[in-house]
Amino acid sequence: MRAHRALAAPLALVLAAALAGCAPALPDSVVAGTEIAVGWDERFTAANAASVATATPGNIDIAEMTRADFGDSVDGEIEPDPSFGAVTITSEDPFTVRYDLAEPAWSDGIPLDAADLLLGWAAASSYFAPDGFDADEHRDGEGVFQPVAGVPWFDAVPGDLRRSDELPEIDEFARSIDVTFTEPVRDWQGALTVPVPAHVAGRLAFGIDDDMEAKQAVIRAIRDEDLDALEDLAAVWNEGFAIDPSAEVAGDLLVSSGPFRVESIGSADGAQTVTLVPNAAFRGAVTPQVARIDLVPPGDDAVAAIGEGLDVAQVAPVGANRAAIRELERTDHLVETQHDGSLWAMLLNPSGIFAQHRVRTAFIHAVPANALIEGGAGEWAQAYAASTSMVSAPGSAAYDIVSEDAGFAEALASPDGQPEEERQAAGVAAGSRVCVLYDRGSEFAAGAFAALSAAAREGGWGVTDCGADDFDAALAERTWDAVIARVPIPITPAQIATQWGTDGAEAITRHADPERDELITALSRTSDVYEARAVRARIEATIVRAAVALPIAANPRVTIVDRDVTGVSPRPGALGSLTSRAAQWSVVP
């Protein structure tokens, strides 16, 4: 493998010299001397990626490599990791879930146990919420937490543990806890995580040097609901794992439970670099194969740097980089696309010209989604996975069920008939004005608008260009009739409610439907994955019946890999960090 460019001397070198004599040997899978350089333009600012202020993309990238858990969320469904532990429902009434660790250990040799689980539970159950936040103010009449617009803490921690309002039962010997919920929950498998080591949190909060005593102090603080001790723990949780790259970083802040650990933090080209090496204490199902991974600045042209200074990079697909990436494909470089957790869609304002259902249906029929993909994506059209769903991602386990059961193809797909005749039948005069908003700064949106305009005009619609440079401001003014927008693909029931529930904080169409609200609530209380898919399909069906949305395609991101590297396949979706599944990466001999 060719040599990497030299990195500047680390600003903070993290060594475990004191543990070197007793550290376990690296897994046999690691190939000595191998290294991979990854284009990375984020920052590592905290070793806790689950607190309010630190759940940033850069910190999550590091956590993907340094934190093990019960499983990975892929488009809203959990792929379990039995090497970390097992999650099982032990009682349906009351709804109780056991989180049972196998035998994972932190990189300093301290076992993960019930103290780590209890700390994770407390953080996700509002114990460490920001000052002034009163959880009880955000419960409905049945005591269930509701999404809170503008409060990032609600997005930074798993949601379903907020419906666990009594202390878990702890089995310290078995390294498990039993969590009882007020009702069944959708995300019971992924609700509990272990973002930070309890023995380190206890040491920082209470000044206890003995690891086991520090763990016990954490357990006592939570069990006894000791307000002073919890205040100290909250301060550590929210601020104690901050990373200052200009100073020496304490080694205990960087203790790892995942396949890699942070070895050093440095700088290159004026930006941060992070070097990770295999965690010798990690014995998960998939152990690292590469001896070193450097996260480095991608430079001005990450595509051109592949094979030179970079082995792996991720870029947005735009017209300007299509030719260069195509040339890499022609020379056997891996070019892979995954959706980024967002969806392009045409959404209608159900008022004004679109107040009537049959008018909305006629306009949607006049605009083929495939034409918008071709117009918006151009040469990248094949990278955009066409979609017929607003609440599930193409390729996900739920997508086929949702698309089939919701009836989109029968109701809203462009028919073989004449769009002009359907417009006339809907009582809309030829040339009737339709103000279409889109983001002028988006290559896809601008191209999709041009295609929409051409198709709609063939049907006799008078499309007006209402594109805006300040898209968000124009969207909020609601003077538009239709909008081409990129929206998050909602995964959790709370996210669906935010977009499609009555009074949803991010509702674009603002179409209210009491049945949809009831179904969203039902989904939040559905623990069975197959039943959940069926309920999600019924939610989608209410959107289809309303005729307020035309899903177009999932927005892609492109991962480019040098020929010398294999195994790079990041998870799709908003949680699919580039560094996810890094333990599978290897260097070709």
C-alpha positions as CSV (number, residue, x, y, z in Angstrom):
1,M,0.0,0.0,0.0
2,R,1.3,3.5,-0.9
3,A,2.6,5.8,1.8
4,H,0.2,8.3,3.3
5,R,1.0,11.9,3.6
6,A,2.7,12.9,6.8
7,L,0.5,14.3,9.6
8,A,1.5,17.1,12.0
9,A,2.7,16.0,15.4
10,P,-0.2,15.2,17.7
11,L,-1.4,18.0,19.9
12,A,-2.6,15.5,22.4
13,L,-1.0,12.1,22.6
14,V,-3.0,9.5,24.4
15,L,-1.0,6.7,25.7
16,A,-1.8,3.8,28.0
17,A,1.7,3.1,29.1
18,A,0.6,2.2,32.6
19,L,-1.5,-0.6,31.2
20,A,0.9,-1.8,28.6
21,G,2.3,-4.6,30.8
22,C,-1.1,-6.2,31.4
23,A,-2.9,-5.3,28.2
24,P,-4.2,-8.3,26.2
25,A,-2.7,-9.0,22.8
26,L,-4.3,-7.6,19.7
27,P,-6.9,-9.8,18.0
28,D,-5.3,-12.2,15.5
29,S,-7.4,-10.5,12.7
30,V,-5.2,-7.3,12.9
31,V,-2.6,-7.1,10.1
32,A,0.5,-5.4,11.5
33,G,1.6,-2.2,9.6
34,T,-1.7,-1.7,7.7
35,E,-3.3,1.7,7.8
36,I,-6.1,3.6,6.1
37,A,-6.6,7.3,5.6
38,V,-10.1,8.6,5.7
39,G,-11.2,12.0,4.5
40,W,-13.0,13.6,7.4
41,D,-14.0,17.2,7.9
42,E,-15.6,17.0,11.3
43,R,-14.3,17.6,14.8
44,F,-13.9,15.4,17.9
45,T,-15.0,17.5,20.8
46,A,-16.3,15.1,23.4
47,A,-16.0,11.4,24.2
48,N,-19.7,11.3,25.2
49,A,-21.7,11.5,22.0
50,A,-25.1,11.2,23.8
51,S,-25.3,14.5,25.7
52,V,-27.2,17.5,24.6
53,A,-24.3,19.7,23.3
54,T,-22.0,16.9,22.1
55,A,-24.2,14.7,19.9
56,T,-22.4,16.1,16.9
57,P,-21.6,14.3,13.6
58,G,-17.8,14.2,14.5
59,N,-18.4,12.8,18.0
60,I,-20.8,10.2,16.6
61,D,-18.2,9.2,14.0
62,I,-15.7,8.5,16.8
63,A,-18.4,6.7,18.9
64,E,-19.2,4.4,16.0
65,M,-15.6,3.1,16.3
66,T,-15.1,3.3,20.1
67,R,-18.5,2.2,21.5
68,A,-20.0,-1.3,21.4
69,D,-23.7,-1.7,22.0
70,F,-26.6,-4.2,21.8
71,G,-27.1,-3.7,18.1
72,D,-27.0,-1.2,15.2
73,S,-30.1,0.7,14.0
74,V,-30.6,0.3,10.3
75,D,-33.4,2.4,9.0
76,G,-35.2,2.0,12.3
77,E,-34.8,-1.7,12.9
78,I,-32.1,-3.2,15.1
79,E,-29.4,-5.6,13.9
80,P,-28.5,-7.2,17.2
81,D,-25.0,-7.9,18.4
82,P,-25.1,-10.9,20.7
83,S,-21.3,-10.6,21.4
84,F,-22.2,-7.5,23.4
85,G,-25.3,-8.9,25.0
86,A,-28.9,-9.8,24.6
87,V,-32.1,-7.7,24.9
88,T,-35.3,-9.7,25.7
89,I,-38.9,-8.9,26.8
90,T,-39.4,-10.7,30.1
91,S,-43.0,-9.5,30.7
92,E,-45.7,-8.0,28.6
93,D,-47.7,-6.6,31.5
94,P,-46.0,-4.6,32.9
95,F,-43.9,-4.3,29.8
96,T,-40.4,-5.2,31.0
97,V,-37.2,-5.6,29.1
98,R,-33.9,-7.2,30.2
99,Y,-30.7,-5.7,29.0
100,D,-28.1,-8.5,29.7
101,L,-24.5,-8.0,28.9
102,A,-22.3,-10.8,27.6
103,E,-18.7,-10.2,28.8
104,P,-17.6,-7.0,27.1
105,A,-14.8,-4.9,28.7
106,W,-13.5,-1.4,28.5
107,S,-10.1,-0.9,26.9
108,D,-8.6,-0.3,30.4
109,G,-9.6,-3.9,31.3
110,I,-12.6,-2.9,33.5
111,P,-15.7,-5.0,32.7
112,L,-18.9,-3.5,31.5
113,D,-21.6,-4.2,34.0
114,A,-24.9,-3.2,35.6
115,A,-23.4,0.2,36.7
116,D,-22.7,1.1,33.0
117,L,-26.2,0.1,32.0
118,L,-27.8,2.0,34.9
119,L,-25.9,5.1,34.0
120,G,-27.0,4.9,30.4
121,W,-30.6,4.4,31.6
122,A,-30.5,7.4,33.9
123,A,-29.2,9.7,31.2
124,A,-31.9,8.6,28.8
125,S,-34.6,8.9,31.5
126,S,-34.1,12.7,32.1
127,Y,-31.9,12.4,35.2
128,F,-29.2,14.5,33.4
129,A,-31.5,16.9,31.5
130,P,-30.4,20.5,31.1
131,D,-31.1,23.0,33.9
132,G,-34.7,24.2,34.0
133,F,-36.1,21.2,32.0
134,D,-39.2,19.8,33.7
135,A,-40.0,16.4,32.2
136,D,-43.4,16.2,33.8
137,E,-44.5,19.3,31.8
138,H,-44.1,17.3,28.6
139,R,-46.2,14.2,29.4
140,D,-49.7,13.7,28.0
141,G,-52.8,12.7,30.0
142,E,-51.6,9.1,30.2
143,G,-48.1,10.0,31.4
144,V,-46.3,9.5,28.0
145,F,-43.6,11.8,26.9
146,Q,-44.3,14.0,23.9
147,P,-41.8,15.4,21.4
148,V,-40.6,18.9,22.4
149,A,-40.0,21.3,19.5
150,G,-36.7,23.2,19.8
151,V,-35.3,21.1,22.7
152,P,-32.3,19.3,21.2
153,W,-32.0,17.1,24.3
154,F,-35.1,15.2,23.1
155,D,-33.2,14.4,19.9
156,A,-29.9,13.6,21.5
157,V,-31.0,10.7,23.6
158,P,-33.1,7.6,22.9
159,G,-36.8,8.4,23.3
160,D,-38.5,5.3,24.6
161,L,-36.6,5.2,28.0
162,R,-38.5,8.4,28.8
163,R,-41.5,6.0,29.3
164,S,-39.6,4.1,32.1
165,D,-40.5,5.9,35.3
166,E,-39.2,3.5,38.0
167,L,-35.8,2.4,38.9
168,P,-34.6,-0.8,37.0
169,E,-33.9,-4.0,38.9
170,I,-30.2,-4.7,38.9
171,D,-28.4,-8.0,38.8
172,E,-24.8,-7.0,39.4
173,F,-23.6,-10.6,39.3
174,A,-25.3,-11.3,36.0
175,R,-24.4,-7.8,34.6
176,S,-28.0,-7.0,33.6
177,I,-30.8,-4.7,34.4
178,D,-34.6,-5.1,34.0
179,V,-36.3,-2.0,32.8
180,T,-40.1,-1.7,33.3
181,F,-41.9,0.7,30.9
182,T,-45.3,2.4,31.5
183,E,-46.5,0.7,28.3
184,P,-45.1,-1.3,25.4
185,V,-42.6,0.7,23.3
186,R,-41.4,0.5,19.7
187,D,-37.7,0.9,20.3
188,W,-37.2,-1.5,23.2
189,Q,-34.2,-3.2,21.6
190,G,-32.2,0.0,21.0
191,A,-33.4,2.2,23.8
192,L,-30.5,1.5,26.2
193,T,-26.9,2.3,25.2
194,V,-23.7,2.7,27.1
195,P,-22.2,6.0,26.0
196,V,-19.6,6.4,28.8
197,P,-17.9,4.2,31.4
198,A,-19.5,4.3,34.8
199,H,-16.2,3.9,36.6
200,V,-14.7,7.0,34.8
201,A,-17.9,9.0,35.4
202,G,-17.9,8.0,39.1
203,R,-14.2,9.0,39.4
204,L,-14.7,12.4,37.8
205,A,-17.9,13.1,39.7
206,F,-17.0,11.9,43.2
207,G,-13.1,11.8,43.2
208,I,-13.0,8.1,43.8
209,D,-9.9,6.4,42.4
210,D,-10.9,2.8,42.9
211,D,-12.8,1.7,39.8
212,M,-15.2,-0.7,41.5
213,E,-15.9,1.8,44.3
214,A,-16.6,4.5,41.7
215,K,-19.1,2.2,39.9
216,Q,-20.9,1.5,43.2
217,A,-21.0,5.3,43.9
218,V,-22.8,5.7,40.6
219,I,-25.3,3.0,41.4
220,R,-26.0,4.5,44.9
221,A,-26.5,8.0,43.5
222,I,-29.1,6.8,41.1
223,R,-30.8,4.2,43.3
224,D,-31.0,6.6,46.3
225,E,-31.9,9.5,44.0
226,D,-29.3,11.5,45.8
227,L,-29.8,15.0,44.3
228,D,-26.4,16.3,45.2
229,A,-24.7,13.2,43.8
230,L,-26.9,13.3,40.7
231,E,-26.0,16.9,40.1
232,D,-22.4,16.0,40.1
233,L,-23.0,13.1,37.7
234,A,-25.0,15.4,35.5
235,A,-22.2,17.9,35.3
236,V,-19.8,15.0,34.3
237,W,-22.2,13.6,31.8
238,N,-22.8,16.9,30.0
239,E,-19.4,18.5,30.3
240,G,-16.9,16.1,31.9
241,F,-16.0,14.2,28.7
242,A,-15.2,17.3,26.7
243,I,-12.0,17.1,24.6
244,D,-9.6,20.0,24.3
245,P,-7.3,19.2,21.4
246,S,-4.9,22.0,22.4
247,A,-4.2,20.4,25.7
248,E,-3.1,17.0,26.9
249,V,-6.1,14.7,27.0
250,A,-6.5,12.5,30.1
251,G,-6.4,8.8,29.1
252,D,-9.5,7.8,31.1
253,L,-11.6,10.1,28.9
254,L,-10.8,8.0,25.9
255,V,-11.5,4.5,27.3
256,S,-13.2,2.4,24.6
257,S,-15.6,-0.5,24.5
258,G,-15.6,-0.7,20.7
259,P,-13.3,-2.2,18.1
260,F,-11.0,0.8,18.1
261,R,-9.6,3.3,20.5
262,V,-8.3,6.9,20.0
263,E,-4.6,6.9,20.1
264,S,-3.9,10.5,19.2
265,I,-5.5,13.8,18.3
266,G,-3.5,16.1,16.0
267,S,-3.7,18.6,13.2
268,A,-3.0,18.8,9.5
269,D,-3.7,21.6,7.0
270,G,-5.2,23.6,9.9
271,A,-7.8,21.0,10.7
272,Q,-8.1,18.3,13.3
273,T,-6.9,14.7,12.8
274,V,-7.7,11.7,14.8
275,T,-5.8,8.4,14.8
276,L,-7.4,5.2,16.0
277,V,-5.9,1.8,16.6
278,P,-7.4,-1.6,17.5
279,N,-8.8,-1.9,21.0
280,A,-6.9,-5.0,22.4
281,A,-9.7,-5.6,25.0
282,F,-12.4,-5.8,22.3
283,R,-13.7,-9.3,21.6
284,G,-16.8,-8.6,19.6
285,A,-18.1,-10.7,16.7
286,V,-16.1,-8.7,14.2
287,T,-12.7,-7.6,15.3
288,P,-10.5,-5.1,13.5
289,Q,-8.2,-6.0,10.6
290,V,-6.4,-2.7,10.1
291,A,-3.7,-1.6,12.5
292,R,-4.4,2.1,12.2
293,I,-7.1,4.4,10.8
294,D,-6.3,8.1,10.4
295,L,-9.2,10.6,10.1
296,V,-7.7,13.5,8.2
297,P,-8.9,16.6,6.3
298,P,-10.2,15.7,2.9
299,G,-8.7,18.8,1.3
300,D,-10.3,20.9,-1.5
301,D,-10.9,17.9,-3.8
302,A,-11.5,14.6,-1.9
303,V,-12.2,12.8,-5.2
304,A,-8.8,13.7,-6.7
305,A,-7.1,12.7,-3.4
306,I,-8.2,9.1,-3.6
307,G,-5.1,6.9,-4.1
308,E,-2.9,9.8,-3.2
309,G,-3.5,11.1,0.3
310,L,-6.8,9.3,1.0
311,D,-8.1,5.8,0.9
312,V,-11.7,6.5,1.8
313,A,-13.9,9.6,1.3
314,Q,-17.5,10.5,1.2
315,V,-19.0,13.2,-1.1
316,A,-22.3,14.5,-2.3
317,P,-23.1,13.6,-5.9
318,V,-23.1,16.7,-8.0
319,G,-22.6,17.4,-11.7
320,A,-19.1,18.8,-11.1
321,N,-17.7,15.5,-9.7
322,R,-19.5,13.0,-11.9
323,A,-16.8,12.6,-14.6
324,A,-14.0,12.2,-12.1
325,I,-15.9,9.6,-10.0
326,R,-16.8,7.8,-13.2
327,E,-13.2,7.5,-14.1
328,L,-12.4,6.0,-10.7
329,E,-15.2,3.4,-11.3
330,R,-13.6,2.6,-14.6
331,T,-10.3,1.8,-12.9
332,D,-11.9,-0.6,-10.3
333,H,-12.2,1.8,-7.4
334,L,-15.3,1.1,-5.3
335,V,-18.0,3.7,-5.6
336,E,-21.0,3.0,-3.4
337,T,-24.1,5.0,-2.7
338,Q,-26.4,4.9,0.3
339,H,-29.2,7.2,1.2
340,D,-28.4,9.8,3.9
341,G,-31.7,9.6,5.7
342,S,-33.5,12.2,3.8
343,L,-36.0,12.2,0.9
344,W,-36.8,14.5,-1.9
345,A,-40.5,15.1,-2.3
346,M,-43.1,17.4,-3.8
347,L,-45.4,18.6,-1.1
348,L,-48.7,20.5,-1.6
349,N,-50.3,23.2,0.5
350,P,-53.9,21.9,0.9
351,S,-55.4,25.4,0.5
352,G,-56.0,27.8,-2.3
353,I,-55.8,26.1,-5.6
354,F,-55.2,22.8,-3.9
355,A,-58.0,23.0,-1.3
356,Q,-59.9,20.2,-3.1
357,H,-58.6,16.6,-3.1
358,R,-59.3,15.9,-6.7
359,V,-57.3,19.0,-7.8
360,R,-54.3,17.8,-5.7
361,T,-54.6,14.3,-7.2
362,A,-54.8,15.7,-10.8
363,F,-51.6,17.8,-10.2
364,I,-49.7,14.9,-8.7
365,H,-50.7,12.7,-11.7
366,A,-49.4,15.3,-14.0
367,V,-45.9,15.2,-12.6
368,P,-44.1,11.9,-13.0
369,A,-41.6,11.3,-10.2
370,N,-39.1,9.7,-12.6
371,A,-39.0,12.9,-14.7
372,L,-38.1,14.9,-11.5
373,I,-35.3,12.4,-10.7
374,E,-33.9,12.7,-14.2
375,G,-34.2,16.5,-14.2
376,G,-32.7,16.9,-10.7
377,A,-30.0,14.3,-10.7
378,G,-28.9,14.4,-14.3
379,E,-26.0,12.0,-14.8
380,W,-26.3,10.9,-11.1
381,A,-29.9,9.7,-11.6
382,Q,-29.1,6.1,-11.0
383,A,-27.7,7.0,-7.5
384,Y,-31.1,8.3,-6.4
385,A,-33.3,5.4,-5.2
386,A,-36.9,6.2,-6.3
387,S,-39.4,6.1,-3.5
388,T,-43.2,5.7,-3.1
389,S,-43.1,6.3,0.7
390,M,-42.9,9.3,3.0
391,V,-42.4,7.3,6.2
392,S,-39.9,4.5,5.2
393,A,-36.7,4.3,3.3
394,P,-36.2,2.5,0.0
395,G,-34.4,-0.7,0.7
396,S,-35.4,-0.9,4.3
397,A,-37.1,-4.0,5.8
398,A,-40.3,-2.0,6.1
399,Y,-40.3,-0.3,2.7
400,D,-41.9,-3.1,0.5
401,I,-44.7,-3.7,3.1
402,V,-45.4,0.0,3.4
403,S,-45.4,0.7,-0.3
404,E,-47.6,-2.3,-1.1
405,D,-50.1,-1.8,1.6
406,A,-50.4,2.0,1.4
407,G,-51.7,1.9,-2.2
408,F,-49.5,4.6,-3.6
409,A,-49.2,3.0,-7.1
410,E,-53.0,2.7,-7.4
411,A,-53.8,6.2,-6.1
412,L,-51.0,8.6,-7.0
413,A,-48.6,7.1,-9.5
414,S,-48.9,8.9,-12.9
415,P,-51.6,7.1,-14.9
416,D,-51.6,6.3,-18.6
417,G,-54.4,8.7,-19.2
418,Q,-54.2,12.3,-20.3
419,P,-53.2,14.8,-17.5
420,E,-55.0,17.6,-19.3
421,E,-58.3,15.8,-19.3
422,E,-57.9,15.0,-15.6
423,R,-57.2,18.7,-14.8
424,Q,-60.3,19.7,-16.7
425,A,-62.4,17.0,-14.9
426,A,-61.2,18.5,-11.6
427,G,-62.6,21.9,-12.7
428,V,-59.3,23.7,-13.0
429,A,-59.0,26.2,-15.9
430,A,-56.1,25.9,-18.3
431,G,-53.2,28.0,-17.2
432,S,-54.3,28.2,-13.5
433,R,-51.4,29.5,-11.5
434,V,-49.4,27.1,-9.3
435,C,-46.6,28.7,-7.3
436,V,-43.8,26.2,-6.8
437,L,-41.2,26.9,-4.2
438,Y,-37.7,25.3,-4.3
439,D,-34.2,26.1,-3.1
440,R,-32.4,27.9,-5.9
441,G,-29.1,26.9,-4.3
442,S,-29.8,23.2,-4.7
443,E,-28.7,21.6,-8.0
444,F,-31.2,18.8,-7.6
445,A,-34.1,21.1,-6.6
446,A,-33.5,23.5,-9.5
447,G,-33.3,20.6,-12.0
448,A,-36.4,19.0,-10.6
449,F,-38.3,22.2,-10.8
450,A,-37.5,22.5,-14.5
451,A,-38.7,19.0,-15.1
452,L,-41.9,19.6,-13.0
453,S,-42.6,22.8,-14.9
454,A,-42.3,21.1,-18.3
455,A,-44.5,18.2,-17.3
456,A,-47.2,20.3,-15.6
457,R,-47.4,22.7,-18.5
458,E,-48.1,19.8,-20.8
459,G,-51.2,19.1,-18.6
460,G,-52.3,22.7,-18.9
461,W,-51.1,23.9,-15.5
462,G,-49.7,27.4,-15.2
463,V,-46.5,26.7,-13.1
464,T,-44.9,29.8,-11.6
465,D,-41.3,29.9,-10.6
466,C,-41.3,30.7,-6.8
467,G,-37.8,29.6,-6.2
468,A,-36.0,31.3,-3.3
469,D,-32.4,31.9,-2.1
470,D,-33.6,31.8,1.5
471,F,-35.6,28.6,1.2
472,D,-36.4,28.2,4.9
473,A,-37.8,31.7,5.2
474,A,-39.9,31.3,2.1
475,L,-41.2,27.9,3.3
476,A,-42.4,29.5,6.5
477,E,-44.3,32.2,4.8
478,R,-46.5,29.6,3.1
479,T,-47.3,31.7,0.1
480,W,-46.5,28.7,-2.1
481,D,-48.9,26.1,-3.6
482,A,-46.3,23.3,-4.0
483,V,-42.8,22.9,-2.8
484,I,-39.9,20.7,-3.8
485,A,-38.2,19.9,-0.5
486,R,-35.7,17.5,1.0
487,V,-37.1,16.2,4.3
488,P,-35.9,13.7,6.9
489,I,-37.2,10.2,6.5
490,P,-38.9,9.7,9.8
491,I,-37.8,6.6,11.7
492,T,-39.3,6.8,15.2
493,P,-43.0,7.5,15.9
494,A,-42.0,10.8,17.4
495,Q,-40.3,11.8,14.2
496,I,-43.4,10.8,12.2
497,A,-45.6,12.9,14.6
498,T,-43.3,15.9,14.1
499,Q,-43.7,15.7,10.3
500,W,-47.2,14.3,9.9
501,G,-49.1,14.6,13.2
502,T,-51.6,17.4,13.9
503,D,-49.6,20.4,15.0
504,G,-46.3,18.7,14.1
505,A,-43.5,21.1,14.6
506,E,-42.0,20.3,11.2
507,A,-45.2,19.7,9.3
508,I,-44.8,21.2,5.8
509,T,-48.3,20.4,4.4
510,R,-50.0,20.9,7.8
511,H,-52.6,18.4,6.8
512,A,-54.4,17.1,9.9
513,D,-55.9,13.7,10.2
514,P,-57.1,12.3,13.6
515,E,-56.8,8.7,12.3
516,R,-53.2,9.3,11.5
517,D,-52.6,10.7,15.0
518,E,-54.1,7.6,16.5
519,L,-52.0,5.4,14.3
520,I,-48.8,7.2,15.3
521,T,-49.6,6.7,18.9
522,A,-50.4,3.0,18.2
523,L,-47.0,2.6,16.5
524,S,-45.2,4.1,19.5
525,R,-46.8,1.3,21.6
526,T,-46.1,-1.5,19.2
527,S,-43.3,-3.8,20.3
528,D,-43.5,-6.4,17.6
529,V,-41.5,-5.5,14.5
530,Y,-43.9,-7.1,12.0
531,E,-46.9,-5.4,13.5
532,A,-45.0,-2.2,13.5
533,R,-44.4,-2.4,9.7
534,A,-48.1,-2.9,9.2
535,V,-49.0,0.1,11.4
536,R,-46.5,2.2,9.5
537,A,-48.1,1.2,6.3
538,R,-51.5,2.4,7.6
539,I,-49.9,5.7,8.5
540,E,-48.6,6.0,5.0
541,A,-52.0,5.1,3.6
542,T,-53.5,8.2,5.3
543,I,-50.9,10.4,3.6
544,V,-51.6,8.7,0.2
545,R,-55.4,9.3,0.7
546,A,-54.8,12.9,1.5
547,A,-52.9,13.4,-1.8
548,V,-50.6,16.0,-0.3
549,A,-47.2,14.5,-1.1
550,L,-45.3,12.9,-4.0
551,P,-42.2,11.1,-2.8
552,I,-39.5,11.4,-5.4
553,A,-36.2,9.7,-4.3
554,A,-34.0,9.2,-1.3
555,N,-31.0,11.6,-1.3
556,P,-27.7,9.7,-1.7
557,R,-24.2,10.1,-0.5
558,V,-21.3,8.6,-2.3
559,T,-18.5,6.6,-0.7
560,I,-15.3,6.3,-2.7
561,V,-12.7,3.6,-1.8
562,D,-9.2,3.1,-3.1
563,R,-8.4,-0.2,-4.8
564,D,-6.1,-1.2,-1.9
565,V,-9.0,-1.2,0.6
566,T,-11.9,-3.6,1.0
567,G,-14.9,-4.1,3.3
568,V,-16.0,-0.4,3.3
569,S,-19.8,-0.4,3.4
570,P,-21.3,2.3,5.7
571,R,-24.8,1.9,7.0
572,P,-27.5,3.9,5.2
573,G,-29.5,6.6,6.9
574,A,-29.0,9.6,9.1
575,L,-27.2,7.3,11.7
576,G,-25.1,5.7,9.0
577,S,-21.7,7.3,9.8
578,L,-18.9,6.8,7.3
579,T,-17.0,5.1,10.1
580,S,-19.7,2.6,10.9
581,R,-18.6,-1.0,10.3
582,A,-15.0,0.1,10.3
583,A,-14.0,-3.2,11.9
584,Q,-14.8,-4.8,8.5
585,W,-12.2,-2.7,6.7
586,S,-9.1,-4.4,5.4
587,V,-6.1,-3.6,3.3
588,V,-5.4,-5.7,0.2
589,P,-2.1,-7.5,0.6
